[in-house]
Amino acid sequence: MIGASGQQLGVVTLSQALAQAMQAGLDLVEVAPKAVPPVCRIVDFGKFKYEQEKRERESRKHQHANKLKEIKLRLNIDDHDYQTKLNHVREFLGEGMKVKISLYFRGRENARPEFGQQLMQRVIRDIESSGRAEVPPRQIGRGITMILGPVRGAGKKPHDQQDEDLETAEHDQKNKQ
């Protein structure tokens, strides 16, 4: 049993534990039921439950591995628009997110799906440093989709790299002296 102030009170019977909890005006909460013997704690149950939920919310806040962003392309995309979308893809990959690239054919574009495959291969080549194709380009119906995932170590921001280069230069200069 663990007391209200966090000190260990040792192994006690259930009736003694309940009596101590009532005396303190708090609740007896079982915190480790699978332990032998089970571990109980004297706490205010409402506060205990609130803090537990708060810890769960905090742990969920830092999880974003399951986020998936989608970028839609057109077959005859202008170079400037392509570069803008590519920058968005790099930004998402740098934040550790996965990116789904979708390309849909309309009308006569359906006759030449190989042009769509070439565009998808160009995307893969252009983001090679920051991501890789987890699901390769596949034609499904009137469109081609693929999923890109981040590459380890690619999440560094450009100014972080400049700081690192500056530190390395300073370190080399000290070693020369």
OpenMM code with the backbone's topology and positions (N, CA, C; nanometers):
from openmm import Vec3, app, unit

residues = "MET ILE GLY ALA SER GLY GLN GLN LEU GLY VAL VAL THR LEU SER GLN ALA LEU ALA GLN ALA MET GLN ALA GLY LEU ASP LEU VAL GLU VAL ALA PRO LYS ALA VAL PRO PRO VAL CYS ARG ILE VAL ASP PHE GLY LYS PHE LYS TYR GLU GLN GLU LYS ARG GLU ARG GLU SER ARG LYS HIS GLN HIS ALA ASN LYS LEU LYS GLU ILE LYS LEU ARG LEU ASN ILE ASP ASP HIS ASP TYR GLN THR LYS LEU ASN HIS VAL ARG GLU PHE LEU GLY GLU GLY MET LYS VAL LYS ILE SER LEU TYR PHE ARG GLY ARG GLU ASN ALA ARG PRO GLU PHE GLY GLN GLN LEU MET GLN ARG VAL ILE ARG ASP ILE GLU SER SER GLY ARG ALA GLU VAL PRO PRO ARG GLN ILE GLY ARG GLY ILE THR MET ILE LEU GLY PRO VAL ARG GLY ALA GLY LYS LYS PRO HIS ASP GLN GLN ASP GLU ASP LEU GLU THR ALA GLU HIS ASP GLN LYS ASN LYS GLN".split()
positions = [
    Vec3(0.0837, -0.1178, 0.0000),
    Vec3(0.0000, 0.0000, 0.0000),
    Vec3(0.0887, 0.1249, 0.0000),
    Vec3(0.0411, 0.2268, -0.0702),
    Vec3(0.1125, 0.3535, -0.0783),
    Vec3(0.0242, 0.4596, -0.0138),
    Vec3(0.0822, 0.5388, 0.0719),
    Vec3(0.0075, 0.6403, 0.1457),
    Vec3(-0.0254, 0.7622, 0.0631),
    Vec3(-0.0956, 0.8575, 0.1223),
    Vec3(-0.1404, 0.9788, 0.0538),
    Vec3(-0.0241, 1.0679, 0.0113),
    Vec3(0.0850, 1.0676, 0.0885),
    Vec3(0.1990, 1.1526, 0.0536),
    Vec3(0.3025, 1.0790, -0.0315),
    Vec3(0.2721, 0.9534, -0.0721),
    Vec3(0.3614, 0.8793, -0.1606),
    Vec3(0.4543, 0.7840, -0.0891),
    Vec3(0.4502, 0.7771, 0.0432),
    Vec3(0.5387, 0.6853, 0.1153),
    Vec3(0.4791, 0.5446, 0.1125),
    Vec3(0.5656, 0.4443, 0.1124),
    Vec3(0.5202, 0.3051, 0.1128),
    Vec3(0.4854, 0.2636, 0.2552),
    Vec3(0.3663, 0.2058, 0.2702),
    Vec3(0.3199, 0.1642, 0.4025),
    Vec3(0.3334, 0.0143, 0.4229),
    Vec3(0.3811, -0.0561, 0.3209),
    Vec3(0.4014, -0.2001, 0.3324),
    Vec3(0.2753, -0.2775, 0.2987),
    Vec3(0.2785, -0.4079, 0.3271),
    Vec3(0.1663, -0.4957, 0.2983),
    Vec3(0.0705, -0.4916, 0.4172),
    Vec3(-0.0560, -0.4541, 0.3897),
    Vec3(-0.1579, -0.4483, 0.4951),
    Vec3(-0.2837, -0.5194, 0.4455),
    Vec3(-0.3715, -0.5533, 0.5365),
    Vec3(-0.4960, -0.6192, 0.4978),
    Vec3(-0.5906, -0.5162, 0.4374),
    Vec3(-0.6902, -0.5667, 0.3664),
    Vec3(-0.7861, -0.4797, 0.3002),
    Vec3(-0.8619, -0.3933, 0.4013),
    Vec3(-0.9024, -0.4518, 0.5133),
    Vec3(-0.9779, -0.3758, 0.6130),
    Vec3(-0.8922, -0.2638, 0.6741),
    Vec3(-0.7634, -0.2917, 0.6984),
    Vec3(-0.6742, -0.1886, 0.7516),
    Vec3(-0.6555, -0.0760, 0.6484),
    Vec3(-0.6406, -0.1143, 0.5206),
    Vec3(-0.6204, -0.0159, 0.4140),
    Vec3(-0.7432, 0.0744, 0.4016),
    Vec3(-0.8621, 0.0141, 0.4035),
    Vec3(-0.9848, 0.0939, 0.3955),
    Vec3(-0.9989, 0.1874, 0.5146),
    Vec3(-0.9632, 0.1380, 0.6334),
    Vec3(-0.9724, 0.2202, 0.7545),
    Vec3(-0.8784, 0.3408, 0.7446),
    Vec3(-0.7557, 0.3187, 0.6968),
    Vec3(-0.6596, 0.4289, 0.6831),
    Vec3(-0.7081, 0.5313, 0.5801),
    Vec3(-0.7695, 0.4823, 0.4711),
    Vec3(-0.8204, 0.5722, 0.3681),
    Vec3(-0.9354, 0.6568, 0.4233),
    Vec3(-1.0252, 0.5937, 0.4977),
    Vec3(-1.1383, 0.6676, 0.5575),
    Vec3(-1.0879, 0.7713, 0.6574),
    Vec3(-0.9868, 0.7328, 0.7340),
    Vec3(-0.9306, 0.8230, 0.8346),
    Vec3(-0.8715, 0.9475, 0.7673),
    Vec3(-0.8082, 0.9267, 0.6511),
    Vec3(-0.7488, 1.0392, 0.5781),
    Vec3(-0.8537, 1.1167, 0.4993),
    Vec3(-0.9740, 1.0624, 0.4858),
    Vec3(-1.0794, 1.1294, 0.4103),
    Vec3(-1.0599, 1.1172, 0.2604),
    Vec3(-0.9871, 1.0132, 0.2181),
    Vec3(-0.9593, 0.9926, 0.0759),
    Vec3(-1.0098, 0.8559, 0.0333),
    Vec3(-0.9782, 0.8179, -0.0905),
    Vec3(-1.0233, 0.6898, -0.1453),
    Vec3(-0.9070, 0.5927, -0.1547),
    Vec3(-0.9393, 0.4631, -0.1536),
    Vec3(-0.8398, 0.3575, -0.1727),
    Vec3(-0.8529, 0.3109, -0.3171),
    Vec3(-0.7463, 0.3300, -0.3957),
    Vec3(-0.7497, 0.2982, -0.5386),
    Vec3(-0.6464, 0.1896, -0.5684),
    Vec3(-0.6904, 0.0879, -0.6411),
    Vec3(-0.6007, -0.0205, -0.6816),
    Vec3(-0.5272, 0.0256, -0.8070),
    Vec3(-0.3936, 0.0427, -0.7978),
    Vec3(-0.3175, 0.0957, -0.9112),
    Vec3(-0.2448, -0.0131, -0.9896),
    Vec3(-0.2173, -0.1272, -0.9261),
    Vec3(-0.1507, -0.2381, -0.9960),
    Vec3(-0.2189, -0.3682, -0.9554),
    Vec3(-0.3304, -0.4019, -1.0218),
    Vec3(-0.4066, -0.5197, -0.9809),
    Vec3(-0.3371, -0.6527, -1.0104),
    Vec3(-0.2470, -0.6549, -1.1081),
    Vec3(-0.1828, -0.7811, -1.1455),
    Vec3(-0.0598, -0.8119, -1.0622),
    Vec3(-0.0145, -0.7169, -0.9822),
    Vec3(0.1023, -0.7392, -0.8971),
    Vec3(0.0647, -0.8358, -0.7842),
    Vec3(0.1646, -0.9029, -0.7308),
    Vec3(0.1411, -0.9942, -0.6186),
    Vec3(0.2189, -0.9421, -0.5001),
    Vec3(0.1581, -0.8955, -0.3936),
    Vec3(0.0154, -0.8668, -0.3773),
    Vec3(-0.0226, -0.7405, -0.4536),
    Vec3(-0.1536, -0.7193, -0.4810),
    Vec3(-0.1970, -0.6001, -0.5550),
    Vec3(-0.1563, -0.4713, -0.4832),
    Vec3(-0.1248, -0.3690, -0.5611),
    Vec3(-0.0806, -0.2418, -0.5033),
    Vec3(-0.1984, -0.1449, -0.5012),
    Vec3(-0.2233, -0.0866, -0.3831),
    Vec3(-0.3295, 0.0131, -0.3662),
    Vec3(-0.2667, 0.1442, -0.3202),
    Vec3(-0.3405, 0.2514, -0.3437),
    Vec3(-0.2900, 0.3826, -0.3082),
    Vec3(-0.4021, 0.4653, -0.2464),
    Vec3(-0.3700, 0.5436, -0.1478),
    Vec3(-0.4673, 0.6324, -0.0864),
    Vec3(-0.4583, 0.7670, -0.1577),
    Vec3(-0.5637, 0.8001, -0.2341),
    Vec3(-0.5661, 0.9248, -0.3117),
    Vec3(-0.7084, 0.9774, -0.3209),
    Vec3(-0.7204, 1.1019, -0.3671),
    Vec3(-0.8506, 1.1574, -0.4027),
    Vec3(-0.8809, 1.1027, -0.5420),
    Vec3(-0.9846, 1.0182, -0.5537),
    Vec3(-1.0098, 0.9470, -0.6792),
    Vec3(-1.0379, 1.0414, -0.7956),
    Vec3(-1.1123, 1.1478, -0.7738),
    Vec3(-1.1422, 1.2434, -0.8808),
    Vec3(-1.0160, 1.3068, -0.9366),
    Vec3(-0.9275, 1.3481, -0.8466),
    Vec3(-0.8004, 1.4088, -0.8882),
    Vec3(-0.7129, 1.3066, -0.9597),
    Vec3(-0.7112, 1.1830, -0.9085),
    Vec3(-0.6325, 1.0746, -0.9686),
    Vec3(-0.6795, 1.0494, -1.1114),
    Vec3(-0.8118, 1.0406, -1.1317),
    Vec3(-0.8675, 1.0140, -1.2646),
    Vec3(-0.8365, 1.1299, -1.3596),
    Vec3(-0.8474, 1.2528, -1.3105),
    Vec3(-0.8183, 1.3705, -1.3924),
    Vec3(-0.6731, 1.3697, -1.4397),
    Vec3(-0.5799, 1.3430, -1.3471),
    Vec3(-0.4381, 1.3416, -1.3836),
    Vec3(-0.4069, 1.2300, -1.4815),
    Vec3(-0.4733, 1.1166, -1.4656),
    Vec3(-0.4523, 1.0043, -1.5568),
    Vec3(-0.4984, 1.0422, -1.6982),
    Vec3(-0.6162, 1.1034, -1.7092),
    Vec3(-0.6663, 1.1467, -1.8402),
    Vec3(-0.5753, 1.2532, -1.9007),
    Vec3(-0.5220, 1.3413, -1.8171),
    Vec3(-0.4321, 1.4464, -1.8641),
    Vec3(-0.3048, 1.3861, -1.9238),
    Vec3(-0.2498, 1.2841, -1.8576),
    Vec3(-0.1303, 1.2160, -1.9105),
    Vec3(-0.1603, 1.1483, -2.0446),
    Vec3(-0.2784, 1.0877, -2.0567),
    Vec3(-0.3165, 1.0225, -2.1818),
    Vec3(-0.3305, 1.1241, -2.2942),
    Vec3(-0.3905, 1.2395, -2.2638),
    Vec3(-0.4040, 1.3446, -2.3655),
    Vec3(-0.2677, 1.3930, -2.4118),
    Vec3(-0.1760, 1.4118, -2.3174),
    Vec3(-0.0406, 1.4568, -2.3510),
    Vec3(0.0295, 1.3556, -2.4406),
    Vec3(0.0156, 1.2275, -2.4109),
    Vec3(0.0838, 1.1265, -2.4921),
    Vec3(0.0232, 1.1196, -2.6319),
    Vec3(-0.1079, 1.1424, -2.6434),
    Vec3(-0.1710, 1.1423, -2.7757),
    Vec3(-0.1299, 1.2645, -2.8563),
    Vec3(-0.1034, 1.3751, -2.7882),
    Vec3(-0.0676, 1.4988, -2.8563),
    Vec3(0.0628, 1.4832, -2.9344),
    Vec3(0.1550, 1.4049, -2.8813),
    Vec3(0.2864, 1.3905, -2.9442),
    Vec3(0.2894, 1.2816, -3.0510),
    Vec3(0.1786, 1.2130, -3.0720),
    Vec3(0.1744, 1.1108, -3.1759),
    Vec3(0.1182, 1.1713, -3.3028),
    Vec3(0.1918, 1.1671, -3.4089),
    Vec3(0.1365, 1.2046, -3.5373),
    Vec3(0.1916, 1.1172, -3.6479),
    Vec3(0.2380, 1.0006, -3.6123),
    Vec3(0.2893, 0.9084, -3.7117),
    Vec3(0.1790, 0.8589, -3.8041),
    Vec3(0.0554, 0.8665, -3.7578),
    Vec3(-0.0530, 0.8143, -3.8384),
    Vec3(-0.1163, 0.9204, -3.9289),
    Vec3(-0.0618, 1.0397, -3.9319),
    Vec3(-0.1195, 1.1432, -4.0158),
    Vec3(-0.0801, 1.1208, -4.1616),
    Vec3(-0.1751, 1.1403, -4.2497),
    Vec3(-0.1527, 1.1224, -4.3925),
    Vec3(-0.2044, 1.2475, -4.4638),
    Vec3(-0.1172, 1.3128, -4.5361),
    Vec3(-0.1548, 1.4304, -4.6138),
    Vec3(-0.1714, 1.3872, -4.7588),
    Vec3(-0.2572, 1.4570, -4.8321),
    Vec3(-0.2777, 1.4220, -4.9728),
    Vec3(-0.2475, 1.5419, -5.0607),
    Vec3(-0.1741, 1.5169, -5.1668),
    Vec3(-0.1442, 1.6173, -5.2685),
    Vec3(-0.2023, 1.5657, -5.3998),
    Vec3(-0.2813, 1.6492, -5.4663),
    Vec3(-0.3425, 1.6095, -5.5936),
    Vec3(-0.2699, 1.6796, -5.7076),
    Vec3(-0.2344, 1.6032, -5.8081),
    Vec3(-0.1652, 1.6557, -5.9258),
    Vec3(-0.2540, 1.6403, -6.0490),
    Vec3(-0.2257, 1.7181, -6.1492),
    Vec3(-0.2897, 1.7049, -6.2806),
    Vec3(-0.1811, 1.6658, -6.3792),
    Vec3(-0.2195, 1.6000, -6.4853),
    Vec3(-0.1227, 1.5500, -6.5819),
    Vec3(-0.0455, 1.6629, -6.6496),
    Vec3(-0.1144, 1.7691, -6.6891),
    Vec3(-0.0450, 1.8803, -6.7555),
    Vec3(-0.0261, 1.9952, -6.6570),
    Vec3(0.0486, 1.9676, -6.5496),
    Vec3(0.0750, 2.0678, -6.4464),
    Vec3(0.1914, 2.1562, -6.4920),
    Vec3(0.1794, 2.2849, -6.4672),
    Vec3(0.2848, 2.3794, -6.5014),
    Vec3(0.4038, 2.3578, -6.4084),
    Vec3(0.5232, 2.3923, -6.4519),
    Vec3(0.6436, 2.3664, -6.3732),
    Vec3(0.6415, 2.4395, -6.2389),
    Vec3(0.5940, 2.5648, -6.2381),
    Vec3(0.5898, 2.6409, -6.1132),
    Vec3(0.4931, 2.5763, -6.0133),
    Vec3(0.3762, 2.5338, -6.0622),
    Vec3(0.2792, 2.4670, -5.9748),
    Vec3(0.3358, 2.3349, -5.9224),
    Vec3(0.4072, 2.2652, -6.0101),
    Vec3(0.4694, 2.1383, -5.9702),
    Vec3(0.5709, 2.1621, -5.8583),
    Vec3(0.6538, 2.2658, -5.8728),
    Vec3(0.7540, 2.2953, -5.7702),
    Vec3(0.6883, 2.3342, -5.6372),
    Vec3(0.5782, 2.4091, -5.6442),
    Vec3(0.5060, 2.4478, -5.5230),
    Vec3(0.4528, 2.3244, -5.4506),
    Vec3(0.3915, 2.2345, -5.5254),
    Vec3(0.3382, 2.1114, -5.4639),
    Vec3(0.4512, 2.0254, -5.4098),
    Vec3(0.5631, 2.0221, -5.4797),
    Vec3(0.6790, 1.9455, -5.4343),
    Vec3(0.7327, 2.0025, -5.3025),
    Vec3(0.7323, 2.1354, -5.2891),
    Vec3(0.7752, 2.1975, -5.1634),
    Vec3(0.6824, 2.1588, -5.0489),
    Vec3(0.5520, 2.1515, -5.0766),
    Vec3(0.4573, 2.1074, -4.9740),
    Vec3(0.4860, 1.9634, -4.9329),
    Vec3(0.5151, 1.8790, -5.0304),
    Vec3(0.5462, 1.7381, -5.0017),
    Vec3(0.6699, 1.7308, -4.9134),
    Vec3(0.7740, 1.8052, -4.9478),
    Vec3(0.8976, 1.8040, -4.8670),
    Vec3(0.8703, 1.8517, -4.7242),
    Vec3(0.7869, 1.9550, -4.7117),
    Vec3(0.7536, 2.0091, -4.5801),
    Vec3(0.6819, 1.9034, -4.4946),
    Vec3(0.5840, 1.8348, -4.5537),
    Vec3(0.5114, 1.7315, -4.4799),
    Vec3(0.6035, 1.6164, -4.4412),
    Vec3(0.6890, 1.5746, -4.5337),
    Vec3(0.7823, 1.4655, -4.5046),
    Vec3(0.8815, 1.5069, -4.3971),
    Vec3(0.9231, 1.6340, -4.3996),
    Vec3(1.0154, 1.6850, -4.2981),
    Vec3(0.9541, 1.6839, -4.1588),
    Vec3(0.8212, 1.6950, -4.1514),
    Vec3(0.7517, 1.6886, -4.0231),
    Vec3(0.7208, 1.5460, -3.9821),
    Vec3(0.7644, 1.4477, -4.0630),
    Vec3(0.7450, 1.3069, -4.0283),
    Vec3(0.6114, 1.2503, -4.0719),
    Vec3(0.5398, 1.3191, -4.1584),
    Vec3(0.4098, 1.2700, -4.2042),
    Vec3(0.4255, 1.1912, -4.3331),
    Vec3(0.3262, 1.1081, -4.3617),
    Vec3(0.3211, 1.0380, -4.4894),
    Vec3(0.2391, 1.1234, -4.5852),
    Vec3(0.2690, 1.1093, -4.7148),
    Vec3(0.2000, 1.1903, -4.8152),
    Vec3(0.1467, 1.0982, -4.9242),
    Vec3(0.0190, 1.1153, -4.9549),
    Vec3(-0.0433, 1.0410, -5.0644),
    Vec3(-0.0479, 1.1335, -5.1851),
    Vec3(0.0108, 1.0887, -5.2941),
    Vec3(0.0100, 1.1657, -5.4185),
    Vec3(-0.0962, 1.1041, -5.5091),
    Vec3(-0.1908, 1.1866, -5.5534),
    Vec3(-0.2991, 1.1391, -5.6404),
    Vec3(-0.2941, 1.2137, -5.7721),
    Vec3(-0.3143, 1.1404, -5.8805),
    Vec3(-0.3174, 1.1989, -6.0138),
    Vec3(-0.4375, 1.1385, -6.0850),
    Vec3(-0.5324, 1.2199, -6.1270),
    Vec3(-0.6528, 1.1706, -6.1931),
    Vec3(-0.6538, 1.2138, -6.3386),
    Vec3(-0.6980, 1.1219, -6.4245),
    Vec3(-0.7077, 1.1482, -6.5674),
    Vec3(-0.8493, 1.1906, -6.6013),
    Vec3(-0.8601, 1.2883, -6.6931),
    Vec3(-0.9911, 1.3298, -6.7417),
    Vec3(-0.9919, 1.3224, -6.8933),
    Vec3(-1.1017, 1.2780, -6.9476),
    Vec3(-1.1221, 1.2783, -7.0926),
    Vec3(-1.0155, 1.2022, -7.1688),
    Vec3(-0.9500, 1.2719, -7.2601),
    Vec3(-0.8517, 1.2079, -7.3483),
    Vec3(-0.7235, 1.1705, -7.2758),
    Vec3(-0.7027, 1.2219, -7.1547),
    Vec3(-0.5833, 1.1848, -7.0765),
    Vec3(-0.5829, 1.0358, -7.0449),
    Vec3(-0.7019, 0.9729, -7.0412),
    Vec3(-0.7110, 0.8302, -7.0109),
    Vec3(-0.6424, 0.7439, -7.1159),
    Vec3(-0.6255, 0.7956, -7.2364),
    Vec3(-0.5646, 0.7185, -7.3444),
    Vec3(-0.4140, 0.7014, -7.3254),
    Vec3(-0.3490, 0.7873, -7.2467),
    Vec3(-0.2034, 0.7802, -7.2308),
    Vec3(-0.1641, 0.7757, -7.0830),
    Vec3(-0.1925, 0.6662, -7.0128),
    Vec3(-0.1579, 0.6583, -6.8700),
    Vec3(-0.0071, 0.6549, -6.8440),
    Vec3(0.0715, 0.6235, -6.9467),
    Vec3(0.2174, 0.6206, -6.9274),
    Vec3(0.2726, 0.7596, -6.8943),
    Vec3(0.2048, 0.8660, -6.9417),
    Vec3(0.2480, 1.0010, -6.9057),
    Vec3(0.2298, 1.0256, -6.7557),
    Vec3(0.1247, 0.9701, -6.6998),
    Vec3(0.1014, 0.9801, -6.5558),
    Vec3(0.2086, 0.9056, -6.4773),
    Vec3(0.2464, 0.7875, -6.5258),
    Vec3(0.3522, 0.7100, -6.4595),
    Vec3(0.4841, 0.7875, -6.4636),
    Vec3(0.5124, 0.8541, -6.5764),
    Vec3(0.6352, 0.9330, -6.5878),
    Vec3(0.6349, 1.0485, -6.4870),
    Vec3(0.5192, 1.1135, -6.4696),
    Vec3(0.5094, 1.2228, -6.3733),
    Vec3(0.5325, 1.1720, -6.2315),
    Vec3(0.4767, 1.0556, -6.1991),
    Vec3(0.4959, 0.9984, -6.0652),
    Vec3(0.6431, 0.9622, -6.0418),
    Vec3(0.7095, 0.9083, -6.1443),
    Vec3(0.8522, 0.8750, -6.1317),
    Vec3(0.9350, 1.0024, -6.1136),
    Vec3(0.8931, 1.1110, -6.1786),
    Vec3(0.9623, 1.2395, -6.1622),
    Vec3(0.9487, 1.2884, -6.0179),
    Vec3(0.8292, 1.2718, -5.9591),
    Vec3(0.8089, 1.3108, -5.8192),
    Vec3(0.9017, 1.2298, -5.7293),
    Vec3(0.9091, 1.0991, -5.7524),
    Vec3(0.9955, 1.0125, -5.6707),
    Vec3(1.1407, 1.0570, -5.6801),
    Vec3(1.1866, 1.0877, -5.8019),
    Vec3(1.3250, 1.1336, -5.8204),
    Vec3(1.3501, 1.2660, -5.7494),
    Vec3(1.2528, 1.3574, -5.7580),
    Vec3(1.2721, 1.4913, -5.7026),
    Vec3(1.2686, 1.4967, -5.5497),
    Vec3(1.2027, 1.4016, -5.4852),
    Vec3(1.1987, 1.4040, -5.3383),
    Vec3(1.2861, 1.2951, -5.2783),
    Vec3(1.3777, 1.2425, -5.3562),
    Vec3(1.4632, 1.1312, -5.3135),
    Vec3(1.5369, 1.1599, -5.1823),
    Vec3(1.5777, 1.2853, -5.1604),
    Vec3(1.6544, 1.3183, -5.0408),
    Vec3(1.5687, 1.3244, -4.9147),
    Vec3(1.4383, 1.3519, -4.9289),
    Vec3(1.3551, 1.3668, -4.8099),
    Vec3(1.2498, 1.2583, -4.7932),
    Vec3(1.2267, 1.1755, -4.8941),
    Vec3(1.1248, 1.0718, -4.8818),
    Vec3(1.1461, 0.9589, -4.9796),
    Vec3(1.0699, 0.8540, -4.9583),
    Vec3(1.0768, 0.7373, -5.0473),
    Vec3(0.9353, 0.6861, -5.0691),
    Vec3(0.9146, 0.6128, -5.1758),
    Vec3(0.7823, 0.5595, -5.2077),
    Vec3(0.7572, 0.4332, -5.1247),
    Vec3(0.6658, 0.4440, -5.0284),
    Vec3(0.6297, 0.3272, -4.9485),
    Vec3(0.5343, 0.2372, -5.0262),
    Vec3(0.4414, 0.2987, -5.0981),
    Vec3(0.3526, 0.2268, -5.1893),
    Vec3(0.3800, 0.2833, -5.3272),
    Vec3(0.4364, 0.2021, -5.4187),
    Vec3(0.4731, 0.2549, -5.5506),
    Vec3(0.3497, 0.3002, -5.6287),
    Vec3(0.3714, 0.3807, -5.7333),
    Vec3(0.2585, 0.4305, -5.8127),
    Vec3(0.1786, 0.3146, -5.8736),
    Vec3(0.0481, 0.3169, -5.8498),
    Vec3(-0.0405, 0.2145, -5.9051),
    Vec3(-0.1594, 0.2817, -5.9699),
    Vec3(-0.1960, 0.2301, -6.0877),
    Vec3(-0.3136, 0.2847, -6.1549),
    Vec3(-0.4353, 0.2092, -6.1046),
    Vec3(-0.5287, 0.2859, -6.0518),
    Vec3(-0.6541, 0.2294, -6.0032),
    Vec3(-0.7655, 0.3100, -6.0675),
    Vec3(-0.8372, 0.2473, -6.1587),
    Vec3(-0.9450, 0.3170, -6.2283),
    Vec3(-0.8916, 0.4294, -6.3147),
    Vec3(-0.9414, 0.5516, -6.2921),
    Vec3(-0.9020, 0.6658, -6.3737),
    Vec3(-0.7930, 0.7497, -6.3082),
    Vec3(-0.7170, 0.6897, -6.2190),
    Vec3(-0.6131, 0.7671, -6.1520),
    Vec3(-0.4952, 0.6814, -6.1107),
    Vec3(-0.3896, 0.7489, -6.0706),
    Vec3(-0.2692, 0.6828, -6.0197),
    Vec3(-0.2440, 0.7395, -5.8808),
    Vec3(-0.2164, 0.6520, -5.7863),
    Vec3(-0.1854, 0.6972, -5.6503),
    Vec3(-0.0588, 0.6305, -5.6015),
    Vec3(0.0092, 0.6972, -5.5100),
    Vec3(0.1244, 0.6393, -5.4407),
    Vec3(0.1343, 0.7057, -5.3047),
    Vec3(0.2031, 0.6370, -5.2124),
    Vec3(0.2211, 0.6919, -5.0788),
    Vec3(0.3705, 0.7063, -5.0535),
    Vec3(0.4096, 0.8255, -5.0094),
    Vec3(0.5487, 0.8551, -4.9787),
    Vec3(0.5662, 0.8613, -4.8277),
    Vec3(0.6788, 0.8090, -4.7804),
    Vec3(0.7112, 0.8150, -4.6389),
    Vec3(0.8413, 0.8892, -4.6183),
    Vec3(0.8612, 0.9460, -4.5009),
    Vec3(0.9835, 1.0222, -4.4751),
    Vec3(1.1060, 0.9312, -4.4636),
    Vec3(1.2214, 0.9871, -4.4962),
    Vec3(1.3488, 0.9171, -4.4815),
    Vec3(1.4094, 0.9614, -4.3492),
    Vec3(1.4726, 0.8711, -4.2771),
    Vec3(1.5346, 0.9061, -4.1477),
    Vec3(1.6374, 1.0170, -4.1660),
    Vec3(1.6349, 1.1149, -4.0767),
    Vec3(1.7325, 1.2230, -4.0794),
    Vec3(1.7003, 1.3327, -4.1786),
    Vec3(1.5932, 1.3172, -4.2553),
    Vec3(1.5588, 1.4190, -4.3541),
    Vec3(1.4761, 1.5308, -4.2933),
    Vec3(1.4374, 1.5190, -4.1664),
    Vec3(1.3524, 1.6174, -4.1022),
    Vec3(1.4250, 1.7429, -4.0592),
    Vec3(1.5568, 1.7502, -4.0820),
    Vec3(1.6318, 1.8693, -4.0409),
    Vec3(1.5924, 1.9872, -4.1256),
    Vec3(1.5773, 2.0985, -4.0620),
    Vec3(1.5437, 2.2208, -4.1326),
    Vec3(1.6733, 2.2828, -4.1855),
    Vec3(1.6657, 2.3588, -4.2948),
    Vec3(1.7860, 2.4152, -4.3547),
    Vec3(1.8679, 2.5006, -4.2579),
    Vec3(1.8025, 2.5800, -4.1701),
    Vec3(1.8809, 2.6642, -4.0795),
    Vec3(1.9524, 2.5790, -3.9750),
    Vec3(1.8984, 2.4635, -3.9384),
    Vec3(1.9670, 2.3727, -3.8464),
    Vec3(2.0961, 2.3224, -3.9104),
    Vec3(2.0904, 2.2931, -4.0403),
    Vec3(2.2077, 2.2453, -4.1118),
    Vec3(2.3132, 2.3551, -4.1165),
    Vec3(2.2712, 2.4810, -4.1355),
    Vec3(2.3661, 2.5917, -4.1382),
    Vec3(2.4339, 2.6067, -4.0025),
    Vec3(2.3571, 2.5937, -3.8941),
    Vec3(2.4135, 2.6016, -3.7596),
    Vec3(2.5157, 2.4914, -3.7381),
    Vec3(2.4823, 2.3712, -3.7869),
    Vec3(2.5734, 2.2577, -3.7722),
    Vec3(2.7029, 2.2838, -3.8492),
    Vec3(2.6916, 2.3367, -3.9722),
    Vec3(2.8088, 2.3669, -4.0529),
    Vec3(2.8951, 2.4719, -3.9841),
    Vec3(2.8333, 2.5725, -3.9236),
    Vec3(2.9054, 2.6776, -3.8533),
    Vec3(2.9816, 2.6195, -3.7340),
    Vec3(2.9141, 2.5304, -3.6573),
    Vec3(2.9795, 2.4665, -3.5422),
    Vec3(3.0985, 2.3825, -3.5868),
    Vec3(3.0829, 2.3108, -3.6961),
    Vec3(3.1920, 2.2277, -3.7481),
    Vec3(3.3096, 2.3147, -3.7891),
    Vec3(3.2816, 2.4288, -3.8548),
    Vec3(3.3880, 2.5192, -3.8971),
    Vec3(3.4615, 2.5759, -3.7756),
    Vec3(3.3869, 2.6139, -3.6709),
    Vec3(3.4492, 2.6660, -3.5489),
    Vec3(3.5352, 2.5593, -3.4820),
    Vec3(3.4847, 2.4368, -3.4802),
    Vec3(3.5582, 2.3254, -3.4185),
    Vec3(3.6891, 2.2990, -3.4935),
    Vec3(3.6826, 2.3013, -3.6284),
    Vec3(3.8026, 2.2807, -3.7096),
    Vec3(3.9046, 2.3913, -3.6881),
    Vec3(3.8547, 2.5166, -3.6738),
    Vec3(3.9439, 2.6296, -3.6538),
    Vec3(4.0157, 2.6181, -3.5183),
    Vec3(3.9468, 2.5724, -3.4145),
    Vec3(4.0092, 2.5537, -3.2828),
    Vec3(4.1154, 2.4459, -3.2879),
    Vec3(4.0891, 2.3405, -3.3635),
    Vec3(4.1852, 2.2295, -3.3726),
    Vec3(4.3132, 2.2723, -3.4450),
    Vec3(4.3043, 2.3679, -3.5382),
    Vec3(4.4215, 2.4142, -3.6102),
    Vec3(4.5130, 2.4962, -3.5219),
    Vec3(4.4579, 2.5646, -3.4211),
    Vec3(4.5374, 2.6519, -3.3359),
    Vec3(4.6121, 2.5743, -3.2377),
] * unit.nanometer
topology = app.Topology()
chain = topology.addChain("A")
for resn in residues:
    res = topology.addResidue(resn, chain)
    for name in ("N", "CA", "C"):
        topology.addAtom(name, app.Element.getBySymbol(name[0]), res)
